[in-house]
Amino acid sequence: MENLFIPNFKDEEHLRDVQLAGLKWTVSHAYQGSEFYKNSFDKLGIKPEDIKTIDDLKNLPFTTSNDLKENYPFPLLSVPFEKIVRIHASSGTTGRKKILVYTKKDLKDWANMFARCYELVGLSKQDRVQICVGYGLWTAGVGFQLGCEEFGALAIPAGPGNLELQMQFLIDFKPTVICATASMGLLLAEEVERRNLKNQINVKKVIFGAERSNDVMRDKIKYLLGAEDTFDIVGLTELYGPGMGIECKSHRGIHYWADHYIVELINPETLKPVEEGEMGELVYTTLRKEGAPLIRYRSRDITQLIKEKCPCGLPFPQHDRILGRSDDMFIVRGVNVYPGHIDETLAKYKHVGSEYQIYVERRNDGKDYMTIKVERELEADKNLDLEIINKIESSIKKSLFVSSKVEILDYNTLPRTTKKVQRVFDLRDLCT
């Protein structure tokens, strides 16, 4: 079937031509319309006409989340205020929020990119999409709904929480697609299992956003809901919101919409490009965004680029799933650790489930200690706990070069949440 929303580029050169034209427009637009960007470029003696190739992007200054907060309430504003039709904010709960502004064109572009995501994972206009993420200033709920309506499927704006209502919608409206954080998806799936509703619902696909999900969690959710497939979707408020890329059915990585933004991958400490195959921080430059364009925006998201062609044949580049954020990283005995590192290790063992917590404390000997608490799978043999503990501890020591203590808890011991789950509890500041 011919794609309705996903454009077909002849080759990589065609896509790079589109990117170069977008980059030139963005730099000129930002320089002329934004006091912040003009000052930033003038400090380095950079003018829009200096951008002649994609490689010239590296000469431009980075933009950071602090820049957005320091220029509150309307950072990066690059058009006359009468063109602004909406604002959104980051999901942070403390301090000044990162406020982003949108023009009508920005919203149309966002809707189109999100519709591409639904198209790529195989939705049709007959699908019914239960949207179980937050509405309001956050981009999640309205983004999923905007893309759903642009695509032409039925949107069910359930929002997060309220399990009684969620279960009623699953039974009465028979949604074929659920959009949620991975944590909310697990909560829904376990509630369906607890109420024995699997034969009364019709969920075929689950789309996860806003937080990392591992294969154990995804397989469990898929099994408990009787779904056919699950997909990771990516995005951040500063860029537009969710819908900036998604897994295809090959599950090799995230296809991102490179005709709308350019991705760089840098070492977050040296700020230099990483070598091919290395992990790095995603840096975004938008190519069409009017209200608040991004130029070399440091996302703090850590991943790696995928160079191999995807079996699905889609001519859009890919990056791997997000390992974590650079500011989520914690250091134990001189070793940089991301929650995703622990996640990947635990996912290798079927004996344990998807829910875990990491505790770091400093004891009286002045040394740091890491304890990982993970749930036992529902039907796993408790007598095997010690064997699995030894294997996990050995695997973490081998892969991360740091020792840890692993505790296996009963199934459903750790808290569930309708939002992003907290994985790391760093108690060192509380230690005396």
C-alpha positions in Angstrom: 0.0 0.0 0.0 1.3 3.5 -0.9 2.3 5.6 2.0 0.0 8.6 2.6 2.2 10.5 5.1 5.7 9.1 4.8 7.6 10.8 1.9 9.8 8.7 -0.4 13.3 10.2 -1.0 15.1 8.9 -4.1 18.4 8.5 -2.2 20.5 9.9 0.7 21.7 12.7 -1.6 18.1 13.8 -2.1 17.5 13.8 1.7 20.8 15.8 2.3 19.7 18.4 -0.2 16.4 18.8 1.7 18.4 19.1 4.9 20.8 21.7 3.6 17.9 23.9 2.3 16.2 23.5 5.7 19.4 24.3 7.6 20.0 27.5 5.6 16.4 28.6 6.1 16.5 27.8 9.9 19.8 29.7 10.6 18.5 32.8 8.6 15.1 32.6 10.2 16.5 32.3 13.7 19.1 35.0 13.2 16.5 37.5 11.9 13.7 36.6 14.3 15.4 35.7 17.6 17.4 38.0 19.8 18.8 35.0 21.6 20.1 33.4 18.4 21.4 36.6 16.9 23.4 37.4 20.0 24.7 33.8 20.2 25.9 33.9 16.5 27.3 37.4 16.8 29.5 36.4 19.7 31.2 33.9 17.3 31.1 36.2 14.3 28.7 33.8 12.4 26.3 35.1 9.8 23.6 33.1 8.0 25.4 33.3 4.7 28.3 31.3 6.2 26.2 28.1 6.1 27.1 26.6 2.7 27.1 22.8 3.5 25.7 20.5 6.2 29.2 20.3 7.7 29.0 24.0 8.5 26.5 23.0 11.2 29.5 22.1 13.5 30.5 25.8 13.6 27.3 26.9 15.2 27.0 27.2 19.0 25.1 24.6 21.1 21.8 25.5 22.7 21.0 24.0 26.1 18.1 23.6 28.5 19.6 26.4 30.6 19.3 28.8 27.7 15.5 28.0 27.6 15.1 28.5 31.4 17.2 31.7 31.5 15.1 33.2 28.7 11.8 32.3 30.3 8.9 32.8 29.5 9.3 32.7 25.7 12.8 31.5 24.9 13.9 31.1 21.2 10.8 33.0 20.0 11.6 33.7 16.3 8.3 35.0 14.9 6.0 38.0 15.7 3.9 37.1 18.7 0.6 37.2 16.7 1.7 34.1 14.8 1.9 32.1 18.0 -1.2 29.9 18.5 -0.1 27.5 21.4 2.5 26.9 24.1 3.7 23.7 25.6 6.1 23.0 28.5 8.5 20.3 29.5 7.3 17.7 32.0 9.6 18.9 34.8 7.9 19.7 38.1 10.4 22.0 39.7 11.9 25.4 38.8 11.2 27.3 35.7 9.7 25.2 33.0 11.0 25.1 29.4 8.3 26.8 27.5 8.1 26.3 23.7 5.9 28.2 21.3 4.1 26.9 18.2 2.7 28.5 15.0 -0.1 26.9 13.0 2.5 25.5 10.6 4.5 24.0 13.5 1.4 22.2 14.7 0.6 21.0 11.1 4.2 19.7 10.7 4.0 17.9 14.1 0.7 16.3 13.2 2.1 15.1 9.9 5.2 13.6 11.6 3.0 11.8 14.2 0.7 10.5 11.4 3.8 9.0 9.8 4.5 7.1 13.1 1.0 5.6 13.1 1.4 4.7 9.4 4.8 3.1 9.9 3.5 0.7 12.6 0.6 -0.4 10.4 -2.4 1.5 11.7 -5.5 2.0 9.5 -8.4 4.4 9.7 -10.4 1.6 11.3 -8.2 1.6 14.3 -9.3 3.0 17.7 -6.5 4.5 19.8 -6.8 4.8 23.6 -4.4 7.6 24.6 -3.4 7.0 28.2 -0.8 9.8 28.7 -1.0 13.2 30.3 -2.8 16.2 28.8 -2.3 19.9 29.6 1.0 21.8 29.1 2.8 18.6 28.5 3.0 17.6 24.8 2.2 13.9 25.3 -1.6 13.6 25.3 -2.3 16.3 22.7 0.5 15.1 20.5 -0.8 11.5 20.3 -4.3 12.9 19.7 -3.2 15.4 17.1 -1.4 12.7 15.1 -4.3 10.3 15.5 -6.8 12.8 14.1 -4.4 13.8 11.3 -4.0 10.1 10.4 -7.7 9.5 10.5 -8.1 6.9 13.3 -10.4 7.2 16.2 -8.9 8.9 19.2 -10.0 8.0 22.7 -8.5 10.7 25.0 -8.5 8.7 28.3 -5.5 10.4 29.9 -3.4 8.6 32.6 -4.6 7.0 35.8 -8.2 6.1 36.7 -8.0 2.4 36.1 -11.7 1.9 36.5 -12.4 4.2 33.6 -9.5 2.7 31.6 -10.9 -0.8 32.0 -14.4 0.4 31.0 -13.0 2.0 27.8 -11.1 -1.2 26.9 -14.3 -3.2 27.2 -16.8 -0.8 25.8 -14.9 1.0 23.0 -12.7 -1.9 22.1 -9.6 0.2 21.3 -7.1 -1.7 19.0 -4.1 0.5 20.0 -3.0 1.8 23.4 -0.6 4.7 23.7 1.1 5.0 27.2 4.3 5.3 29.1 5.7 1.8 29.7 4.9 2.1 33.4 1.2 2.9 32.6 1.2 0.1 30.0 2.3 -2.4 32.6 -0.3 -1.1 35.1 -3.1 -1.5 32.5 -1.9 -5.0 31.5 -1.7 -6.3 35.1 -5.1 -4.9 35.8 -6.5 -6.6 32.8 -5.0 -9.9 34.0 -6.2 -9.3 37.6 -9.8 -8.8 36.4 -9.5 -11.6 33.8 -10.6 -9.3 31.0 -8.2 -10.5 28.2 -11.0 -12.1 26.2 -13.2 -9.0 26.4 -10.7 -6.5 24.9 -9.3 -6.1 21.4 -5.8 -4.5 21.8 -3.5 -5.3 18.8 -0.7 -2.7 19.3 0.9 -0.8 22.2 3.0 2.3 21.6 5.3 3.4 24.4 6.7 6.9 25.0 8.3 9.1 27.6 10.5 6.5 29.3 12.7 3.6 28.5 11.1 0.1 28.2 13.0 -3.2 28.2 12.1 -6.3 26.2 10.9 -8.1 29.4 8.4 -5.4 30.2 7.2 -5.2 26.6 6.8 -9.0 26.2 4.8 -9.1 29.5 2.5 -6.3 28.5 2.0 -7.8 25.0 1.2 -11.2 26.6 -1.2 -9.9 29.3 -3.1 -7.8 26.8 -3.1 -10.3 24.0 -1.5 -7.7 21.7 0.4 -8.5 18.5 3.2 -6.0 18.8 4.7 -3.1 20.8 6.6 0.0 19.6 8.9 2.7 21.1 8.1 6.2 20.0 10.4 9.2 20.7 10.2 12.9 21.0 10.8 15.8 23.4 8.9 19.0 24.0 11.8 21.2 22.8 11.7 19.5 19.4 7.9 19.4 18.9 6.8 16.6 21.2 6.3 12.9 20.8 6.1 11.5 17.2 9.6 12.6 16.1 10.4 8.9 15.3 9.3 5.4 16.0 10.3 1.8 15.6 9.1 0.0 12.5 8.0 -3.7 12.5 11.6 -4.8 12.1 12.5 -3.5 15.6 16.0 -2.6 14.6 15.9 0.9 16.0 14.1 4.2 15.8 13.4 5.7 12.4 13.6 9.5 12.8 12.2 12.1 10.4 15.4 13.5 9.0 13.6 15.9 6.6 12.4 17.8 9.7 15.5 17.8 11.8 19.2 16.9 11.8 20.7 14.6 14.4 24.3 14.8 15.7 25.8 12.5 18.3 28.4 14.0 20.6 30.5 13.1 23.6 28.7 15.0 26.5 32.0 15.7 28.2 34.2 16.8 25.2 31.3 18.0 23.0 33.1 16.4 20.1 31.4 13.9 17.6 31.6 10.3 18.8 33.2 7.6 16.7 30.9 5.4 14.6 29.2 2.8 16.8 29.8 4.7 20.0 27.2 5.9 22.4 26.7 9.7 22.6 24.3 12.5 23.3 21.6 13.4 20.7 21.9 17.0 19.5 19.0 18.3 17.4 18.7 21.0 14.8 15.2 21.7 13.3 14.8 22.4 9.6 11.2 23.8 9.4 10.2 24.9 12.9 9.0 28.5 12.9 8.0 29.5 16.5 11.0 28.2 18.4 13.6 26.7 16.1 16.3 24.5 17.7 19.9 24.9 16.6 22.3 22.3 18.0 20.1 21.6 21.0 21.6 19.3 23.6 18.9 16.8 24.5 20.9 14.9 27.1 19.4 11.7 25.6 22.1 8.9 25.2 22.0 6.5 22.3 23.9 5.3 19.2 23.3 5.7 15.5 22.5 2.7 13.3 24.3 2.7 10.0 23.0 -0.5 8.5 20.0 -0.3 6.2 16.8 -1.4 7.8 15.1 -4.5 6.4 11.8 -2.5 6.1 13.3 -0.5 3.3 12.3 2.9 4.7 14.8 5.6 3.5 14.9 7.3 6.9 18.0 7.0 9.2 17.8 5.2 12.6 19.2 5.5 16.0 19.0 2.9 18.8 16.5 3.1 21.7 17.4 5.7 24.2 19.7 4.2 26.9 19.0 7.1 29.3 19.8 10.7 29.9 23.3 12.0 30.6 21.9 13.7 33.7 20.4 10.3 34.8 24.0 8.9 34.9 25.4 8.2 38.4 29.0 7.3 39.3 29.8 4.4 41.6 33.5 3.9 42.5 34.6 5.9 39.5 32.3 4.0 37.0 29.7 5.8 35.0 26.4 3.9 35.2 23.1 4.5 33.4 19.9 2.8 34.5 19.7 1.4 31.0 22.9 -0.6 31.7 21.2 -2.3 34.6 18.0 -2.7 32.6 19.8 -4.5 29.7 21.5 -6.9 32.1 18.3 -7.8 34.0 16.4 -8.4 30.8 18.7 -11.3 30.0 17.2 -13.4 32.8 13.6 -14.7 32.5 13.5 -15.5 36.2 13.2 -11.8 37.0 10.6 -9.3 35.8 10.8 -5.8 34.4 10.4 -3.8 37.6 13.5 -2.9 39.5 15.1 -0.2 41.7 18.7 0.9 42.1 19.9 2.1 45.5 23.3 3.8 45.9 24.6 4.6 49.4 27.9 5.6 51.1 28.8 3.6 54.1 31.0 4.3 57.1 34.1 3.0 55.3 33.7 5.9 52.8 32.9 3.6 49.9 29.9 3.6 47.6 27.7 0.5 47.4 25.0 -0.3 44.8 22.0 -2.5 45.6 19.6 -3.6 42.9 16.1 -4.7 43.9 14.2 -6.6 41.2 11.0 -8.5 41.2 10.7 -12.3 40.6 8.5 -13.2 37.7 5.1 -14.3 38.8 5.5 -18.1 38.1 9.3 -18.3 38.7 10.7 -20.8 41.2 11.8 -19.0 44.4 14.4 -21.8 45.0 16.4 -20.5 42.0 16.8 -17.0 43.5 20.3 -17.5 44.8 21.6 -18.9 41.5 20.1 -16.0 39.5 21.4 -13.5 42.0 24.9 -14.8 41.6 24.6 -14.7 37.8 23.3 -11.1 37.7 25.9 -9.9 40.1 28.6 -11.6 38.0 27.2 -10.2 34.8 27.1 -6.6 36.1 30.6 -6.9 37.5 31.8 -8.2 34.1 30.1 -5.6 32.0 30.3 -2.5 34.2 33.4 -3.2 36.3 31.6 -2.4 39.5 30.2 -4.7 42.2 26.6 -4.8 43.2 24.3 -6.6 45.6 21.1 -8.0 44.0 17.9 -8.7 46.0 15.0 -10.6 44.4 11.6 -9.5 45.6 8.2 -11.1 45.3 6.1 -10.2 42.2 4.2 -6.9 42.5 6.3 -5.7 45.5 7.6 -2.6 43.8 5.2 0.3 43.2 3.4 0.8 39.9 2.8 4.3 38.5 0.8 6.0 35.7 3.7 8.2 35.0 7.5 7.8 34.6 8.8 5.3 37.1 11.7 6.3 39.4 14.5 3.7 39.1 17.5 5.3 40.9 17.6 6.3 44.6 20.9 7.9 45.4 21.1 8.1 49.2 24.7 9.3 49.4 23.8 12.8 50.3 21.8 11.4 53.2 24.7 9.3 54.4 26.9 10.6 57.2 
